[in-house]
Amino acid sequence: MAKRPAMSRGELEAARLLWELGQATVRQVHEALPPGREMDFTTVQTYLRRLAAKGYIRSWLVGRTRMYAPKVKPTTVIGETVGDLVERLFGGQTLPLVRYLIEERGIGEQDIAELRAVLDRLERESDNAQP
């Protein structure tokens, strides 16, 4: 499959709302904007049209109303976006990104416990995979 063009920040915001709604009209996406988030109806419409053109969502007519629904799962978009970020900023190395997030953004005790559990599991899997 050909690589999809990346989403802009506004397109990502519209896509998140559509993922939450499942399927929606432009008006429904516009009305789902969080309180205090001002965005013109036509801007939402433009974002949804762009997302459809880029292959992230699909659209169809119901009477005279255009409906939109996700075509790509959020986890796929996250994977593509983070993968691209790791390649561009860190030359494909993941540890610098993890280190940056932990050192600059902070990490709580519960997160540390979960991270240790993940590392322990990966270490066990690695040990089991070796002949």
MODELLER restraints for C-alpha pairs under 7 A, 6 or more apart:
rsr = mdl.restraints
at = mdl.atoms
rsr.add(forms.Gaussian(group=physical.xy_distance, feature=features.Distance(at['CA:4:A'], at['CA:54:A']), mean=6.08, stdev=0.5))
rsr.add(forms.Gaussian(group=physical.xy_distance, feature=features.Distance(at['CA:4:A'], at['CA:55:A']), mean=6.81, stdev=0.5))
rsr.add(forms.Gaussian(group=physical.xy_distance, feature=features.Distance(at['CA:5:A'], at['CA:54:A']), mean=6.15, stdev=0.5))
rsr.add(forms.Gaussian(group=physical.xy_distance, feature=features.Distance(at['CA:10:A'], at['CA:47:A']), mean=6.91, stdev=0.5))
rsr.add(forms.Gaussian(group=physical.xy_distance, feature=features.Distance(at['CA:11:A'], at['CA:47:A']), mean=5.10, stdev=0.5))
rsr.add(forms.Gaussian(group=physical.xy_distance, feature=features.Distance(at['CA:11:A'], at['CA:51:A']), mean=6.71, stdev=0.5))
rsr.add(forms.Gaussian(group=physical.xy_distance, feature=features.Distance(at['CA:14:A'], at['CA:44:A']), mean=6.82, stdev=0.5))
rsr.add(forms.Gaussian(group=physical.xy_distance, feature=features.Distance(at['CA:14:A'], at['CA:47:A']), mean=6.68, stdev=0.5))
rsr.add(forms.Gaussian(group=physical.xy_distance, feature=features.Distance(at['CA:14:A'], at['CA:48:A']), mean=6.92, stdev=0.5))
rsr.add(forms.Gaussian(group=physical.xy_distance, feature=features.Distance(at['CA:17:A'], at['CA:29:A']), mean=6.31, stdev=0.5))
rsr.add(forms.Gaussian(group=physical.xy_distance, feature=features.Distance(at['CA:17:A'], at['CA:32:A']), mean=6.78, stdev=0.5))
rsr.add(forms.Gaussian(group=physical.xy_distance, feature=features.Distance(at['CA:18:A'], at['CA:24:A']), mean=6.74, stdev=0.5))
rsr.add(forms.Gaussian(group=physical.xy_distance, feature=features.Distance(at['CA:18:A'], at['CA:29:A']), mean=6.54, stdev=0.5))
rsr.add(forms.Gaussian(group=physical.xy_distance, feature=features.Distance(at['CA:18:A'], at['CA:69:A']), mean=6.65, stdev=0.5))
rsr.add(forms.Gaussian(group=physical.xy_distance, feature=features.Distance(at['CA:18:A'], at['CA:70:A']), mean=6.70, stdev=0.5))
rsr.add(forms.Gaussian(group=physical.xy_distance, feature=features.Distance(at['CA:19:A'], at['CA:70:A']), mean=6.25, stdev=0.5))
rsr.add(forms.Gaussian(group=physical.xy_distance, feature=features.Distance(at['CA:22:A'], at['CA:69:A']), mean=6.04, stdev=0.5))
rsr.add(forms.Gaussian(group=physical.xy_distance, feature=features.Distance(at['CA:22:A'], at['CA:70:A']), mean=6.95, stdev=0.5))
rsr.add(forms.Gaussian(group=physical.xy_distance, feature=features.Distance(at['CA:23:A'], at['CA:67:A']), mean=6.80, stdev=0.5))
rsr.add(forms.Gaussian(group=physical.xy_distance, feature=features.Distance(at['CA:23:A'], at['CA:68:A']), mean=5.46, stdev=0.5))
rsr.add(forms.Gaussian(group=physical.xy_distance, feature=features.Distance(at['CA:23:A'], at['CA:69:A']), mean=4.29, stdev=0.5))
rsr.add(forms.Gaussian(group=physical.xy_distance, feature=features.Distance(at['CA:24:A'], at['CA:67:A']), mean=5.53, stdev=0.5))
rsr.add(forms.Gaussian(group=physical.xy_distance, feature=features.Distance(at['CA:24:A'], at['CA:68:A']), mean=5.39, stdev=0.5))
rsr.add(forms.Gaussian(group=physical.xy_distance, feature=features.Distance(at['CA:24:A'], at['CA:69:A']), mean=6.62, stdev=0.5))
rsr.add(forms.Gaussian(group=physical.xy_distance, feature=features.Distance(at['CA:25:A'], at['CA:66:A']), mean=6.14, stdev=0.5))
rsr.add(forms.Gaussian(group=physical.xy_distance, feature=features.Distance(at['CA:25:A'], at['CA:67:A']), mean=4.78, stdev=0.5))
rsr.add(forms.Gaussian(group=physical.xy_distance, feature=features.Distance(at['CA:25:A'], at['CA:68:A']), mean=6.07, stdev=0.5))
rsr.add(forms.Gaussian(group=physical.xy_distance, feature=features.Distance(at['CA:26:A'], at['CA:44:A']), mean=6.58, stdev=0.5))
rsr.add(forms.Gaussian(group=physical.xy_distance, feature=features.Distance(at['CA:26:A'], at['CA:45:A']), mean=5.70, stdev=0.5))
rsr.add(forms.Gaussian(group=physical.xy_distance, feature=features.Distance(at['CA:30:A'], at['CA:41:A']), mean=6.11, stdev=0.5))
rsr.add(forms.Gaussian(group=physical.xy_distance, feature=features.Distance(at['CA:30:A'], at['CA:44:A']), mean=6.30, stdev=0.5))
rsr.add(forms.Gaussian(group=physical.xy_distance, feature=features.Distance(at['CA:51:A'], at['CA:57:A']), mean=5.80, stdev=0.5))
rsr.add(forms.Gaussian(group=physical.xy_distance, feature=features.Distance(at['CA:52:A'], at['CA:58:A']), mean=5.44, stdev=0.5))
rsr.add(forms.Gaussian(group=physical.xy_distance, feature=features.Distance(at['CA:52:A'], at['CA:59:A']), mean=6.86, stdev=0.5))
rsr.add(forms.Gaussian(group=physical.xy_distance, feature=features.Distance(at['CA:56:A'], at['CA:70:A']), mean=6.43, stdev=0.5))
rsr.add(forms.Gaussian(group=physical.xy_distance, feature=features.Distance(at['CA:56:A'], at['CA:71:A']), mean=5.34, stdev=0.5))
rsr.add(forms.Gaussian(group=physical.xy_distance, feature=features.Distance(at['CA:56:A'], at['CA:72:A']), mean=5.34, stdev=0.5))
rsr.add(forms.Gaussian(group=physical.xy_distance, feature=features.Distance(at['CA:57:A'], at['CA:68:A']), mean=6.66, stdev=0.5))
rsr.add(forms.Gaussian(group=physical.xy_distance, feature=features.Distance(at['CA:57:A'], at['CA:69:A']), mean=5.58, stdev=0.5))
rsr.add(forms.Gaussian(group=physical.xy_distance, feature=features.Distance(at['CA:57:A'], at['CA:70:A']), mean=4.32, stdev=0.5))
rsr.add(forms.Gaussian(group=physical.xy_distance, feature=features.Distance(at['CA:57:A'], at['CA:71:A']), mean=4.40, stdev=0.5))
rsr.add(forms.Gaussian(group=physical.xy_distance, feature=features.Distance(at['CA:57:A'], at['CA:72:A']), mean=6.65, stdev=0.5))
rsr.add(forms.Gaussian(group=physical.xy_distance, feature=features.Distance(at['CA:58:A'], at['CA:68:A']), mean=5.69, stdev=0.5))
rsr.add(forms.Gaussian(group=physical.xy_distance, feature=features.Distance(at['CA:58:A'], at['CA:69:A']), mean=5.51, stdev=0.5))
rsr.add(forms.Gaussian(group=physical.xy_distance, feature=features.Distance(at['CA:58:A'], at['CA:70:A']), mean=6.29, stdev=0.5))
rsr.add(forms.Gaussian(group=physical.xy_distance, feature=features.Distance(at['CA:58:A'], at['CA:71:A']), mean=5.82, stdev=0.5))
rsr.add(forms.Gaussian(group=physical.xy_distance, feature=features.Distance(at['CA:59:A'], at['CA:66:A']), mean=6.54, stdev=0.5))
rsr.add(forms.Gaussian(group=physical.xy_distance, feature=features.Distance(at['CA:59:A'], at['CA:67:A']), mean=5.42, stdev=0.5))
rsr.add(forms.Gaussian(group=physical.xy_distance, feature=features.Distance(at['CA:59:A'], at['CA:68:A']), mean=4.44, stdev=0.5))
rsr.add(forms.Gaussian(group=physical.xy_distance, feature=features.Distance(at['CA:59:A'], at['CA:69:A']), mean=6.48, stdev=0.5))
rsr.add(forms.Gaussian(group=physical.xy_distance, feature=features.Distance(at['CA:60:A'], at['CA:66:A']), mean=5.58, stdev=0.5))
rsr.add(forms.Gaussian(group=physical.xy_distance, feature=features.Distance(at['CA:60:A'], at['CA:67:A']), mean=5.42, stdev=0.5))
rsr.add(forms.Gaussian(group=physical.xy_distance, feature=features.Distance(at['CA:60:A'], at['CA:68:A']), mean=6.80, stdev=0.5))
rsr.add(forms.Gaussian(group=physical.xy_distance, feature=features.Distance(at['CA:61:A'], at['CA:67:A']), mean=6.05, stdev=0.5))
rsr.add(forms.Gaussian(group=physical.xy_distance, feature=features.Distance(at['CA:86:A'], at['CA:92:A']), mean=5.18, stdev=0.5))
rsr.add(forms.Gaussian(group=physical.xy_distance, feature=features.Distance(at['CA:86:A'], at['CA:93:A']), mean=6.52, stdev=0.5))
rsr.add(forms.Gaussian(group=physical.xy_distance, feature=features.Distance(at['CA:86:A'], at['CA:94:A']), mean=6.37, stdev=0.5))
rsr.add(forms.Gaussian(group=physical.xy_distance, feature=features.Distance(at['CA:90:A'], at['CA:96:A']), mean=6.77, stdev=0.5))
